[in-house]
């Protein structure tokens, strides 16, 4: 049995942190998506923005990476807005897009390692928040 306490927390069940996590995940998806679109636009516009110092197994042209980031960023931002609007389907699409984004950032590590590591960490949090919220749903 779950007992609701003042402030939105619960005793005997999960806290309200998962719901707040989903809201934060939606905001992070919007922010990450917007920045990804800008990152992709920079890569498409001028191939000299990014530099790959070592040979890497997952190599694409910078223009290809630019288009990948633009498309994925747009999907992240749109899904984030839908998630904040309360669309139940946005959880599943958010999980899918965040997982694809995580894999994409892993493959983008040689081009921009620090940014990729930060975005990977955000994607892990987004996935955690969406899975936790889904588990709490009635």
MARMAR-308670 format. One line per 8 residues: number of its first residue (from 1); their letters; for each residue x, y, z of N, C-alpha, C. Coordinates in nm, 3 decimals, always signed. Atoms other than C-alpha are relative to their C-alpha. Layout:
% residues N
NUM = A = X/Y/Z/X/Y/Z/X/Y/Z  ...
This chain:
% residues 138
1 = XXXXXXXX = +0.083/-0.116/+0.000/+0.000/+0.000/+0.000/+0.088/+0.123/+0.000  -0.077/-0.122/+0.011/+0.130/+0.343/-0.091/-0.071/+0.110/+0.077  +0.054/-0.112/-0.078/+0.078/+0.632/+0.151/+0.063/+0.127/-0.053  -0.050/-0.126/+0.052/+0.106/+0.980/+0.004/+0.031/+0.095/+0.114  -0.041/-0.096/-0.100/+0.294/+1.233/+0.213/+0.001/+0.138/-0.062  -0.008/-0.135/+0.055/+0.302/+1.611/+0.178/+0.127/+0.018/-0.082  -0.115/-0.025/+0.085/+0.534/+1.733/-0.094/+0.010/-0.097/-0.116  +0.004/+0.089/+0.115/+0.445/+1.458/-0.342/+0.078/-0.129/+0.015
9 = XXXXXXXX = -0.073/+0.126/-0.015/+0.662/+1.183/-0.198/-0.095/-0.107/+0.052  +0.083/+0.111/-0.045/+0.527/+0.843/-0.112/+0.078/-0.085/+0.097  -0.062/+0.095/-0.092/+0.595/+0.594/+0.163/-0.054/-0.136/-0.036  +0.043/+0.134/+0.038/+0.586/+0.229/+0.074/+0.002/-0.020/-0.149  -0.010/+0.009/+0.145/+0.628/+0.301/-0.296/+0.117/+0.083/-0.046  -0.108/-0.081/+0.054/+0.851/+0.503/-0.522/-0.027/+0.147/+0.030  +0.015/-0.144/-0.026/+0.915/+0.872/-0.463/-0.044/+0.071/-0.126  +0.039/-0.082/+0.114/+0.803/+1.153/-0.689/+0.118/+0.035/-0.088
17 = XXXXXXXX = -0.120/-0.032/+0.078/+1.160/+1.170/-0.824/-0.012/-0.051/-0.144  +0.013/+0.054/+0.135/+1.068/+0.953/-1.123/-0.082/+0.094/-0.088  +0.081/-0.094/+0.077/+0.796/+1.196/-1.235/+0.078/+0.126/-0.032  -0.085/-0.117/+0.023/+1.031/+1.490/-1.191/+0.112/-0.036/-0.097  -0.103/+0.045/+0.093/+1.294/+1.286/-1.374/-0.048/+0.000/-0.143  +0.055/+0.001/+0.135/+1.065/+1.248/-1.673/-0.011/+0.142/-0.054  +0.006/-0.140/+0.044/+1.005/+1.623/-1.686/+0.140/+0.050/-0.035  -0.137/-0.039/+0.028/+1.379/+1.680/-1.664/+0.051/-0.069/-0.126
25 = XXXXXXXX = -0.040/+0.074/+0.120/+1.433/+1.410/-1.929/-0.057/+0.067/-0.125  +0.060/-0.070/+0.113/+1.191/+1.591/-2.160/+0.075/+0.128/-0.032  -0.076/-0.123/+0.021/+1.377/+1.917/-2.109/+0.139/-0.030/-0.057  -0.132/+0.038/+0.050/+1.712/+1.745/-2.165/-0.007/-0.046/-0.145  +0.017/+0.043/+0.138/+1.579/+1.588/-2.484/-0.015/+0.121/-0.092  +0.017/-0.121/+0.081/+1.473/+1.931/-2.612/+0.133/+0.072/-0.014  -0.129/-0.068/+0.004/+1.807/+2.087/-2.520/+0.101/-0.077/-0.084  -0.095/+0.082/+0.075/+2.014/+1.799/-2.655/-0.035/-0.003/-0.148
33 = XXXXXXXX = +0.043/+0.001/+0.139/+1.807/+1.787/-2.972/+0.032/+0.129/-0.073  -0.030/-0.130/+0.060/+1.845/+2.158/-3.037/+0.150/+0.015/-0.024  -0.145/-0.009/+0.016/+2.220/+2.146/-2.978/+0.050/-0.096/-0.107  -0.039/+0.097/+0.101/+2.247/+1.837/-3.197/-0.030/+0.052/-0.141  +0.033/-0.060/+0.131/+2.071/+2.017/-3.483/+0.105/+0.106/-0.036  -0.103/-0.102/+0.025/+2.316/+2.308/-3.447/+0.135/-0.065/-0.030  -0.125/+0.073/+0.022/+2.609/+2.065/-3.425/+0.001/-0.060/-0.141  +0.011/+0.058/+0.134/+2.488/+1.890/-3.740/+0.008/+0.105/-0.109
41 = XXXXXXXX = -0.004/-0.107/+0.099/+2.436/+2.218/-3.925/+0.143/+0.050/-0.019  -0.140/-0.042/+0.011/+2.795/+2.317/-3.845/+0.080/-0.102/-0.080  -0.073/+0.103/+0.073/+2.920/+1.984/-3.979/-0.038/-0.001/-0.148  +0.044/-0.003/+0.140/+2.712/+2.013/-4.297/+0.057/+0.121/-0.072  -0.042/-0.125/+0.062/+2.810/+2.374/-4.362/+0.149/+0.002/-0.031  -0.144/-0.010/+0.018/+3.184/+2.339/-4.319/+0.067/-0.126/+0.056  -0.061/+0.126/-0.042/+3.367/+2.007/-4.307/+0.124/+0.019/+0.087  -0.121/-0.022/-0.078/+3.666/+2.166/-4.130/-0.027/+0.029/+0.147
49 = XXXXXXXX = +0.033/-0.029/-0.139/+3.479/+2.225/-3.803/+0.049/-0.112/+0.091  -0.039/+0.115/-0.080/+3.552/+1.876/-3.674/+0.124/-0.065/-0.058  -0.125/+0.063/+0.041/+3.881/+1.689/-3.686/+0.008/-0.137/+0.062  -0.020/+0.135/-0.052/+3.946/+1.317/-3.650/+0.149/-0.029/-0.005  -0.143/+0.019/-0.009/+4.297/+1.254/-3.527/+0.047/-0.142/-0.025  -0.040/+0.140/+0.016/+4.301/+0.874/-3.535/-0.101/-0.072/-0.088  +0.093/+0.082/+0.079/+4.150/+0.610/-3.759/-0.094/-0.072/+0.096  +0.101/+0.059/-0.086/+3.829/+0.473/-3.612/-0.087/-0.092/-0.085
57 = XXXXXXXX = +0.078/+0.099/+0.075/+3.618/+0.175/-3.715/-0.131/+0.057/-0.054  +0.129/-0.056/+0.040/+3.297/+0.381/-3.738/+0.022/+0.137/-0.063  -0.027/-0.131/+0.061/+3.405/+0.652/-3.979/-0.098/+0.027/-0.113  +0.085/-0.054/+0.106/+3.165/+0.851/-4.192/+0.060/+0.134/-0.038  -0.044/-0.136/+0.032/+3.224/+1.177/-4.372/-0.065/+0.096/+0.099  +0.054/-0.099/-0.093/+3.166/+1.487/-4.161/-0.139/+0.045/-0.045  +0.133/-0.038/+0.050/+2.872/+1.581/-4.385/-0.104/-0.105/+0.037  +0.092/+0.107/-0.040/+2.713/+1.243/-4.319/-0.034/+0.010/+0.148
65 = XXXXXXXX = +0.025/-0.017/-0.143/+2.757/+1.292/-3.944/-0.089/+0.121/+0.024  +0.085/-0.118/-0.014/+2.601/+1.635/-3.984/-0.146/-0.032/-0.021  +0.139/+0.038/+0.028/+2.286/+1.492/-4.138/-0.056/-0.095/+0.106  +0.044/+0.090/-0.106/+2.271/+1.217/-3.878/-0.038/+0.080/+0.124  +0.028/-0.083/-0.119/+2.289/+1.478/-3.599/-0.124/+0.087/-0.019  +0.118/-0.084/+0.025/+2.026/+1.702/-3.764/-0.127/-0.082/+0.015  +0.120/+0.084/-0.005/+1.774/+1.420/-3.807/-0.026/-0.051/+0.141  +0.015/+0.051/-0.136/+1.836/+1.268/-3.465/-0.034/+0.113/+0.098
73 = XXXXXXXX = +0.029/-0.114/-0.086/+1.834/+1.611/-3.299/-0.144/+0.047/-0.013  +0.140/-0.038/+0.021/+1.500/+1.700/-3.455/-0.093/-0.101/+0.066  +0.083/+0.104/-0.064/+1.356/+1.366/-3.339/+0.004/+0.013/+0.152  -0.012/-0.018/-0.145/+1.490/+1.425/-2.986/-0.083/+0.118/+0.049  +0.072/-0.120/-0.043/+1.348/+1.776/-2.961/-0.152/-0.018/-0.010  +0.144/+0.020/+0.018/+1.006/+1.683/-3.099/-0.054/-0.098/+0.104  +0.043/+0.098/-0.099/+0.982/+1.380/-2.873/+0.002/+0.061/+0.140  -0.005/-0.069/-0.130/+1.088/+1.593/-2.574/-0.121/+0.090/+0.022
81 = XXXXXXXX = +0.119/-0.084/-0.010/+0.809/+1.843/-2.645/-0.125/-0.085/+0.023  +0.116/+0.088/-0.016/+0.556/+1.560/-2.679/-0.001/-0.065/+0.138  -0.011/+0.059/-0.133/+0.682/+1.403/-2.357/-0.047/+0.099/+0.106  +0.044/-0.103/-0.093/+0.631/+1.731/-2.170/-0.149/+0.029/-0.012  +0.143/-0.021/+0.022/+0.285/+1.760/-2.325/-0.083/-0.115/+0.056  +0.071/+0.111/-0.062/+0.196/+1.426/-2.166/-0.040/-0.113/-0.093  +0.032/+0.108/+0.094/+0.179/+1.203/-2.473/+0.060/-0.131/+0.051  -0.049/+0.127/-0.055/+0.204/+0.845/-2.349/+0.091/-0.073/-0.099
89 = XXXXXXXX = -0.084/+0.064/+0.100/+0.356/+0.722/-2.677/+0.140/+0.058/-0.001  -0.131/-0.067/+0.003/+0.643/+0.970/-2.630/+0.102/-0.070/+0.089  -0.095/+0.075/-0.083/+0.793/+0.748/-2.358/+0.073/-0.104/-0.083  -0.061/+0.106/+0.079/+0.851/+0.462/-2.599/+0.088/+0.057/-0.111  -0.080/-0.064/+0.105/+0.971/+0.685/-2.882/+0.122/+0.066/+0.063  -0.112/-0.061/-0.071/+1.188/+0.872/-2.630/+0.107/-0.101/+0.034  -0.095/+0.107/-0.028/+1.348/+0.545/-2.522/+0.078/-0.039/-0.126  -0.062/+0.039/+0.125/+1.416/+0.451/-2.882/+0.099/+0.107/-0.049
97 = XXXXXXXX = -0.084/-0.108/+0.050/+1.554/+0.791/-2.983/+0.121/+0.021/+0.091  -0.113/-0.015/-0.092/+1.769/+0.820/-2.668/+0.101/-0.114/-0.016  -0.091/+0.114/+0.021/+1.913/+0.471/-2.727/+0.078/+0.016/-0.130  -0.069/-0.023/+0.128/+1.992/+0.554/-3.090/+0.100/+0.115/+0.016  -0.091/-0.112/-0.024/+2.142/+0.885/-2.976/+0.123/-0.043/+0.078  -0.112/+0.051/-0.079/+2.358/+0.705/-2.722/+0.099/-0.074/-0.090  -0.087/+0.075/+0.091/+2.492/+0.467/-2.987/+0.069/+0.092/-0.101  -0.057/-0.094/+0.096/+2.546/+0.752/-3.232/+0.112/+0.083/+0.063
105 = XXXXXXXX = -0.104/-0.078/-0.068/+2.740/+0.959/-2.978/+0.124/-0.086/+0.027  -0.114/+0.090/-0.018/+2.957/+0.655/-2.904/+0.083/-0.005/-0.128  -0.071/+0.007/+0.128/+3.043/+0.633/-3.273/+0.063/+0.134/-0.037  -0.051/-0.135/+0.029/+3.107/+1.013/-3.282/+0.115/+0.039/+0.093  -0.107/-0.029/-0.098/+3.365/+0.994/-2.997/+0.129/+0.056/-0.061  -0.129/-0.053/+0.049/+3.675/+1.049/-3.216/-0.007/+0.143/-0.053  +0.013/-0.134/+0.057/+3.537/+1.372/-3.362/-0.011/+0.107/+0.108  +0.024/-0.099/-0.105/+3.430/+1.546/-3.041/-0.021/-0.075/+0.132
113 = XXXXXXXX = +0.012/+0.095/-0.112/+3.505/+1.324/-2.736/-0.069/+0.056/+0.125  +0.059/-0.053/-0.124/+3.413/+1.553/-2.445/-0.150/+0.017/-0.013  +0.143/-0.020/+0.022/+3.077/+1.648/-2.591/-0.072/-0.135/-0.009  +0.062/+0.132/+0.014/+3.002/+1.287/-2.681/-0.019/-0.068/+0.135  +0.011/+0.061/-0.132/+3.070/+1.167/-2.327/-0.111/+0.067/+0.082  +0.106/-0.072/-0.072/+2.843/+1.438/-2.182/-0.137/-0.043/-0.051  +0.129/+0.038/+0.057/+2.560/+1.350/-2.421/-0.033/-0.145/+0.030  +0.023/+0.140/-0.037/+2.604/+0.977/-2.352/-0.055/-0.006/+0.142
121 = XXXXXXXX = +0.049/-0.002/-0.138/+2.559/+1.049/-1.980/-0.144/+0.052/+0.007  +0.137/-0.052/+0.003/+2.247/+1.257/-2.051/-0.097/-0.103/-0.058  +0.086/+0.103/+0.059/+2.106/+0.981/-2.272/-0.027/-0.114/+0.098  +0.020/+0.104/-0.102/+2.160/+0.726/-1.995/-0.102/+0.047/+0.103  +0.097/-0.053/-0.095/+1.970/+0.952/-1.754/-0.140/+0.005/-0.060  +0.131/-0.005/+0.066/+1.688/+1.004/-2.005/-0.061/-0.140/-0.006  +0.051/+0.138/+0.006/+1.656/+0.627/-2.055/-0.044/-0.046/+0.138  +0.037/+0.038/-0.138/+1.656/+0.570/-1.676/-0.131/+0.065/+0.040
129 = XXXXXXXX = +0.121/-0.071/-0.042/+1.391/+0.835/-1.619/-0.124/-0.053/-0.072  +0.116/+0.049/+0.075/+1.163/+0.704/-1.893/-0.038/-0.142/+0.041  +0.029/+0.137/-0.045/+1.194/+0.341/-1.783/-0.061/+0.002/+0.140  +0.052/-0.009/-0.136/+1.134/+0.433/-1.419/-0.143/+0.052/+0.000  +0.137/-0.055/+0.007/+0.827/+0.642/-1.503/-0.095/-0.103/-0.057  +0.089/+0.101/+0.058/+0.687/+0.364/-1.719/-0.032/-0.109/+0.101  +0.023/+0.102/-0.102/+0.729/+0.118/-1.434/-0.098/+0.049/+0.106  +0.090/-0.057/-0.100/+0.537/+0.356/-1.204/-0.141/+0.022/-0.055
137 = XX = +0.131/-0.031/+0.058/+0.249/+0.409/-1.448/-0.103/-0.104/+0.041  +0.106/+0.096/-0.041/-0.083/+0.254/-1.336/-0.042/-0.091/-0.112
